[in-house]
Amino acid sequence: MASIKLVLRTNQEDKTGHSPLFIRVIKDRKAKFVATGVKLKQNEWDDEKQKIKKNHPNSARMNAFLSQKIADAEGTVADHERKRKSVSARKLKEAIKGKDMANFFEYAYNRCERIKGTVSVATYKNYKQYVAKFEKFVGHRDVYFDDITVTMLKDYVNYLSNTLKNGATTVHYSLLILSVMFRDAQREDIILEAIYPFSKVKVKRDKGKRLYLNKEQIEKLRTLKIEYTGKDEIFRDMFIFAVYAGGLRFSDVVSLKWKDYNEKEQRITKDIRKTKRTHNFKIGQIAIDILNQYKTEFSQPTDFVFPIIEDVELFDSNEEYQAHIINAKNILCGQKLRRIGKDMELPFGLSFHLSRHTFATNALNNGMRIEYVSKLLDHSDIGITQIYAKVISEELDKAVEQYIN
């Protein structure tokens, strides 16, 4: 027979010192909790008498409310146990909650579908991927919002770190996506504000260091004779092009078409895939030289500048294929660049994104105003660009320590 009791969950105490009060249902030594919507301070709750103390301003009214809640819960449990020989704690919880019960995975996957048209394909896939990762950890979809406790999330963090060997940043984002689902559900009045276990689960993100190539390394890479067959040389040229073309991201370089380039004005006008903004800017001479190297008498305005993506028609007509092929080519590019970086004996792994860091850092080193660098990078906030200024400041400090003593 199931037992029912009111429990003040002090492990979920908020900043004001209030904790949520739950109905606890124990069946076959398994406990399930149902939110009452009541939050109390510890000194306002009498656990032995199962009542709110008189020091609470609305104790009489609240106790009457809780008594009715418990009576309804006991009646529901009794009905279910009488009708069924075997009934689980989870089913009793569902019965008590009734229509208010919200399944986390049902909501999360539906939420992903609802935002599908408002975010990029990559973002949509990332959301589903992180929800699916949590589902794999849990082992089933029969999970409700208030089943996800601080303890469960801490176990999940251990699973991500120790079993999957995820870094701190990946662990952070894995929890972040789950927390977004909770906040969205709260905004839609699907769950109570009290149901939010993430405030007591903190994961520090890795302090990423902005790596970049200095002028000597850029020149060495630009003039490097590449012996490999395949796309290695093209990926190298794309990297160098980005360094001298405003730090364009891989997705924008690989999808760059001749119609995006005004040869007379030496200017690129392109809709940036990440921000959806139209970006218009002049490019440097080395970038121009690379474009001239790839342009032929047969080049058409709708052709890609760099011959990496084969099926232009499918790419232009299918957004999901765009996301898939860009991701696949980015992975391939990373493999090729890492091999080139090893040949150059760089002290770090070479990736395409370093071209963006390299552009920003070298532009600032050469005296370009930070507002201009921010505009070329298409940053929404100059505060993001200031990260690169900080890198330069740190390098300057090191130089002073090394040479001025």
C-alpha positions in Angstrom: 0.0 0.0 0.0 1.3 3.5 -0.9 2.1 6.1 1.7 1.5 9.8 1.3 3.2 12.6 3.2 3.9 16.3 2.7 7.7 17.0 2.5 9.5 20.4 2.5 12.4 19.9 0.0 15.0 22.1 1.6 17.6 21.0 -0.9 15.7 23.3 -3.4 15.8 26.4 -1.2 15.8 29.6 -3.2 17.7 32.8 -2.6 14.9 34.1 -0.3 15.1 31.1 2.0 11.9 29.5 0.8 11.7 25.8 -0.2 9.0 24.0 -2.2 6.4 21.8 -0.4 5.7 18.5 -2.2 3.4 15.6 -1.8 5.6 12.5 -1.5 4.1 9.2 -2.7 6.0 6.0 -1.7 5.1 2.7 -3.4 7.2 -0.4 -3.3 10.0 1.6 -1.8 10.0 4.0 -4.7 9.3 7.7 -4.0 7.7 10.2 -6.4 7.0 13.8 -5.6 4.1 16.0 -6.7 4.4 19.8 -6.4 1.8 21.6 -4.3 2.7 25.1 -5.5 3.5 26.1 -1.9 6.9 27.5 -0.8 7.8 28.0 2.8 10.7 28.8 5.1 12.0 26.0 7.2 10.8 27.6 10.4 7.3 27.8 9.0 6.8 24.1 8.6 6.0 21.5 11.2 6.9 18.2 9.7 5.7 16.1 12.6 2.2 17.6 12.6 2.2 18.0 8.8 1.1 21.6 9.1 2.2 25.1 8.4 3.0 26.9 11.7 1.1 29.9 12.9 4.0 32.2 12.3 3.0 32.0 8.6 0.6 34.9 7.9 -1.9 32.7 6.0 -1.4 29.4 8.0 -5.1 28.6 8.5 -6.1 29.1 4.9 -2.9 27.3 3.6 -3.5 24.3 5.9 -7.0 24.0 4.7 -5.7 24.0 1.1 -3.1 21.3 1.9 -5.6 19.2 3.8 -7.8 19.1 0.8 -4.8 18.3 -1.4 -3.8 15.4 0.8 -7.4 14.1 1.0 -7.7 14.2 -2.8 -4.3 12.4 -3.2 -5.3 9.7 -0.7 -8.6 9.2 -2.4 -7.0 8.9 -5.9 -4.4 6.5 -4.6 -7.0 4.4 -2.9 -9.1 4.2 -6.0 -6.2 3.2 -8.2 -5.0 0.5 -5.7 -8.5 -0.9 -5.4 -8.9 -1.1 -9.2 -5.5 -2.5 -10.0 -3.5 -5.2 -8.3 -0.2 -3.7 -9.3 0.3 0.0 -9.7 3.6 1.9 -9.6 4.6 5.0 -7.7 4.9 6.7 -11.0 1.4 5.9 -12.1 0.1 7.1 -8.7 1.9 10.3 -9.2 0.3 10.7 -12.7 -3.1 10.1 -11.2 -2.6 12.7 -8.5 -1.2 15.2 -10.9 -3.9 14.6 -13.5 -3.8 17.0 -16.4 -1.1 19.1 -14.8 1.5 16.3 -15.3 4.1 17.4 -17.9 6.4 14.8 -19.5 9.8 16.4 -20.0 10.8 14.6 -23.2 7.4 15.0 -24.8 7.6 18.8 -24.2 11.3 19.1 -25.1 11.0 17.3 -28.5 7.8 19.2 -29.3 9.6 22.5 -28.4 12.4 21.6 -30.8 9.8 21.2 -33.6 8.1 24.5 -32.8 11.4 26.5 -33.0 12.5 24.7 -36.2 11.4 27.4 -38.5 12.8 30.3 -36.4 16.4 29.0 -35.9 19.1 27.7 -38.1 19.1 24.0 -39.0 22.3 23.6 -37.1 20.7 25.1 -33.9 17.6 22.9 -34.3 19.8 19.8 -34.6 21.9 20.8 -31.6 18.8 21.2 -29.4 17.5 17.7 -30.4 21.0 16.2 -30.0 21.4 17.5 -26.4 17.9 16.3 -25.5 18.6 12.9 -27.0 21.8 12.7 -25.1 19.9 13.2 -21.8 17.4 10.6 -22.9 20.1 8.1 -23.5 21.4 8.7 -20.0 18.0 8.3 -18.4 17.2 5.2 -20.5 13.6 6.0 -21.3 11.2 8.9 -22.0 8.9 8.3 -19.0 10.3 11.3 -17.2 8.4 14.3 -15.8 9.8 17.7 -15.1 9.7 17.3 -11.3 11.5 13.9 -11.7 14.6 15.8 -12.8 16.3 16.6 -9.5 19.6 18.1 -8.4 20.8 14.5 -7.7 19.8 13.3 -11.2 21.6 16.3 -12.8 24.8 15.7 -10.8 24.7 12.1 -11.8 24.3 13.3 -15.4 27.3 15.6 -15.1 29.4 12.6 -13.8 28.2 10.5 -16.8 29.1 13.2 -19.3 32.5 13.8 -17.7 33.6 10.3 -16.8 31.7 8.0 -19.3 31.5 10.2 -22.4 34.7 12.2 -21.5 33.0 15.5 -22.4 34.9 18.7 -21.6 33.6 21.3 -19.2 32.2 23.4 -22.0 30.2 20.5 -23.6 28.9 19.6 -20.1 27.9 23.2 -19.6 25.9 23.3 -22.8 24.4 19.9 -22.2 22.8 21.3 -19.0 22.1 24.7 -20.6 19.8 23.2 -23.2 17.9 21.3 -20.5 17.5 24.4 -18.4 16.2 26.3 -21.5 13.4 23.7 -21.7 12.5 24.3 -18.1 12.4 28.1 -18.5 10.3 27.8 -21.6 7.9 25.5 -19.9 7.6 27.9 -17.0 6.9 30.8 -19.3 4.1 28.8 -20.9 2.8 28.0 -17.4 3.3 24.3 -17.9 5.4 23.9 -14.8 5.8 25.9 -11.6 8.6 28.3 -11.0 9.6 26.2 -8.0 10.6 23.3 -10.3 14.1 24.4 -11.4 17.0 22.2 -10.1 19.7 23.8 -12.2 20.5 26.6 -9.8 22.3 24.1 -7.5 24.3 22.4 -10.3 27.2 24.5 -11.4 29.7 23.5 -14.1 32.6 25.8 -15.0 33.3 26.3 -18.6 36.7 25.8 -20.0 38.6 29.1 -20.2 39.2 29.1 -24.0 42.5 30.7 -25.1 42.3 32.7 -28.3 44.9 31.0 -30.5 46.1 32.7 -33.7 48.9 32.7 -36.3 51.4 35.5 -36.2 52.7 37.1 -39.4 55.6 34.7 -39.9 53.3 31.7 -39.5 50.7 33.1 -41.9 53.4 33.6 -44.5 54.8 30.1 -44.0 51.3 28.6 -44.4 50.6 30.8 -47.5 53.7 29.7 -49.3 53.8 26.1 -48.0 54.2 23.7 -50.9 51.6 21.0 -50.3 52.4 17.6 -51.7 49.1 15.8 -50.7 46.5 15.0 -53.3 42.9 16.0 -52.7 41.5 19.2 -51.2 44.3 20.1 -48.9 45.6 23.0 -51.0 42.0 24.4 -51.5 41.3 24.3 -47.7 44.7 26.0 -47.1 43.7 28.8 -49.5 40.3 29.1 -48.0 42.0 29.6 -44.6 44.3 32.3 -45.9 41.5 33.9 -47.8 39.5 34.2 -44.5 42.4 35.9 -42.8 42.4 38.6 -45.4 38.7 38.7 -45.9 37.3 39.9 -42.6 37.7 36.6 -40.8 34.7 35.0 -42.6 33.5 31.8 -41.0 34.0 28.5 -42.8 30.2 28.2 -43.7 30.4 31.6 -45.5 33.7 30.9 -47.3 32.7 27.4 -48.5 29.3 28.8 -49.8 30.8 32.0 -51.3 29.8 32.4 -54.9 31.2 34.6 -57.7 28.0 36.7 -57.6 28.9 37.7 -54.0 32.1 39.4 -55.2 32.2 42.8 -56.9 35.6 42.6 -58.7 35.6 46.2 -59.7 35.1 47.4 -56.1 37.0 44.5 -54.6 34.1 44.0 -52.2 32.1 41.1 -50.9 28.3 41.4 -50.2 26.9 38.2 -48.6 24.2 37.1 -46.2 26.1 35.7 -43.3 24.7 32.2 -42.4 25.0 32.5 -38.6 23.6 36.0 -38.1 21.3 36.2 -41.2 22.6 39.8 -41.7 23.8 41.1 -45.0 27.5 41.8 -44.7 29.2 44.2 -47.1 33.0 44.8 -46.9 36.2 45.4 -48.9 38.8 42.6 -48.9 42.6 42.7 -48.8 45.0 42.2 -51.7 46.1 38.7 -50.7 42.4 37.6 -50.6 42.0 39.2 -54.1 45.0 37.3 -55.4 43.4 34.0 -54.1 40.1 34.8 -55.9 42.0 35.6 -59.1 43.7 32.2 -58.8 40.4 30.4 -58.7 38.5 32.4 -61.3 38.5 31.0 -64.8 36.9 32.0 -68.1 34.2 29.4 -67.4 33.3 30.7 -63.9 29.6 31.5 -63.6 28.0 34.0 -61.1 26.2 31.1 -59.4 29.3 28.9 -59.1 31.0 28.5 -55.8 34.4 30.2 -55.6 36.1 27.3 -54.0 35.4 23.9 -55.6 34.4 22.0 -52.4 30.7 21.5 -52.7 29.8 19.4 -55.7 26.0 19.6 -56.0 25.2 23.3 -56.3 21.5 22.8 -57.2 20.8 20.5 -54.2 22.7 22.9 -51.9 20.6 25.9 -53.0 17.3 24.1 -52.8 17.6 22.1 -49.6 18.3 23.8 -46.3 18.9 20.5 -44.4 21.4 19.4 -47.0 23.1 22.7 -46.7 23.6 22.2 -43.0 24.7 18.6 -43.5 27.2 19.3 -46.2 28.7 22.3 -44.6 29.3 20.3 -41.4 30.8 17.4 -43.3 33.1 19.7 -45.3 34.1 21.5 -42.1 35.1 18.3 -40.5 37.2 17.3 -43.6 38.8 20.8 -43.6 39.7 20.4 -40.0 41.4 17.1 -40.7 43.4 18.5 -43.6 44.4 21.7 -41.7 45.6 19.7 -38.6 47.9 17.7 -40.9 49.2 20.8 -42.4 49.7 22.4 -39.0 51.7 19.3 -37.9 53.9 19.6 -41.0 54.5 23.3 -40.0 55.3 22.2 -36.4 52.8 24.7 -35.0 52.6 24.6 -31.2 48.8 24.1 -31.5 46.3 22.3 -33.7 45.3 24.3 -36.8 41.6 24.7 -37.4 39.7 26.9 -39.7 38.2 29.0 -36.9 41.8 30.2 -36.1 41.6 32.2 -39.4 39.0 34.4 -37.7 41.1 34.8 -34.6 44.1 35.5 -36.8 42.4 38.2 -38.7 41.1 40.0 -35.6 44.3 39.8 -33.6 46.6 40.9 -36.5 44.2 43.7 -37.5 44.3 45.1 -34.0 48.0 44.6 -33.8 48.3 46.6 -37.0 46.4 49.5 -35.5 42.9 49.0 -36.9 40.3 50.5 -34.6 38.3 47.9 -32.6 35.0 49.3 -33.9 36.2 48.5 -37.5 37.3 45.0 -36.5 34.0 44.4 -34.8 32.1 45.5 -37.9 34.2 43.3 -40.2 33.7 40.3 -37.9 30.0 41.1 -38.0 29.8 41.0 -34.2 26.5 42.1 -32.7 28.3 43.5 -29.7 31.7 45.2 -29.5 32.2 43.5 -26.2 32.8 40.2 -28.1 35.5 41.8 -30.1 37.2 43.1 -27.0 38.3 39.5 -26.2 40.9 39.9 -29.0 42.1 43.3 -27.6 42.6 41.5 -24.3 44.7 38.8 -26.0 46.9 41.6 -27.4 47.2 43.2 -24.0 48.3 39.9 -22.5 50.9 39.4 -25.2 52.2 42.9 -24.5 52.4 42.2 -20.8 54.5 39.1 -21.6 56.8 41.1 -23.8 57.4 43.7 -21.0 58.1 40.9 -18.5 60.5 39.3 -20.9 62.4 42.3 -22.3 62.0 45.0 -19.7 63.4 43.9 -16.3 
